[in-house]
Amino acid sequence: MTHDSRAFKPRNIAVAGRELALAWADGHESYLPFDDLRAGCPCSLCRGHRDAPPDPLPVLTAPARGQNEIPDPLPVGG
């Protein structure tokens, strides 16, 4: 069985309030809250390691819940 790879790519991506809106080729739409995306992120910063003792040379910190933003979503990669 072969799959049409276009069916798994969103045809439109936009920010709708505090959600990432995805419109799929089959007509389905998904709305993903920023905080849920942050909670599902596998990086160490988002997985809770930000609660470790303060780093004297912090490079980056995660925003507090409710403060996440996606200013300009752009598709990248395959």
C-alpha positions as CSV (number, residue, x, y, z in Angstrom):
1,M,0.0,0.0,0.0
2,T,1.4,3.4,-0.9
3,H,0.6,6.7,0.7
4,D,0.4,10.1,-1.0
5,S,3.0,12.1,1.0
6,R,1.0,15.3,0.2
7,A,-1.8,13.9,2.4
8,F,0.5,14.2,5.5
9,K,1.6,17.8,4.9
10,P,-0.5,20.7,5.9
11,R,-1.7,22.9,3.1
12,N,-1.9,25.9,5.4
13,I,-0.3,26.9,8.7
14,A,-1.3,29.9,10.7
15,V,-1.4,31.3,14.2
16,A,-5.0,31.7,15.5
17,G,-5.0,33.4,18.9
18,R,-2.9,31.2,21.2
19,E,-3.1,28.1,18.9
20,L,-1.3,26.8,15.9
21,A,-3.9,26.2,13.2
22,L,-3.2,23.5,10.6
23,A,-5.4,22.9,7.5
24,W,-4.8,19.5,5.9
25,A,-5.3,18.4,2.3
26,D,-8.3,16.2,3.2
27,G,-10.1,19.3,4.6
28,H,-9.5,18.4,8.3
29,E,-8.3,21.3,10.5
30,S,-6.2,20.9,13.7
31,Y,-5.8,23.6,16.4
32,L,-2.9,23.0,18.7
33,P,-2.6,25.3,21.9
34,F,0.9,26.7,22.3
35,D,1.2,25.4,25.8
36,D,0.3,21.9,24.7
37,L,3.0,22.1,22.0
38,R,5.5,23.2,24.6
39,A,4.4,20.4,27.0
40,G,4.9,17.8,24.2
41,C,8.3,19.1,23.2
42,P,11.1,16.5,23.9
43,C,14.0,19.0,24.4
44,S,15.6,19.2,27.9
45,L,14.5,22.8,28.4
46,C,10.8,21.9,27.9
47,R,11.0,18.6,29.7
48,G,11.5,20.3,33.0
49,H,15.2,20.7,33.3
50,R,14.7,24.4,33.5
51,D,13.9,23.9,37.2
52,A,17.4,22.8,37.9
53,P,19.7,25.1,39.9
54,P,20.4,28.4,38.0
55,D,23.1,28.2,35.4
56,P,25.5,31.1,35.8
57,L,25.7,31.4,32.0
58,P,22.2,30.8,30.7
59,V,21.8,30.8,27.0
60,L,18.0,30.4,26.8
61,T,15.1,30.0,29.0
62,A,11.6,28.7,28.3
63,P,8.6,31.1,28.6
64,A,6.2,30.5,31.4
65,R,3.0,28.7,30.7
66,G,0.6,31.0,28.9
67,Q,3.5,33.1,27.6
68,N,4.5,30.9,24.6
69,E,4.3,32.6,21.2
70,I,4.7,31.5,17.6
71,P,5.3,34.8,15.7
72,D,5.8,33.6,12.2
73,P,5.4,29.8,11.5
74,L,7.5,28.6,8.6
75,P,7.7,25.0,7.3
76,V,11.2,23.5,7.4
77,G,12.7,20.1,6.6
78,G,11.1,17.2,4.9
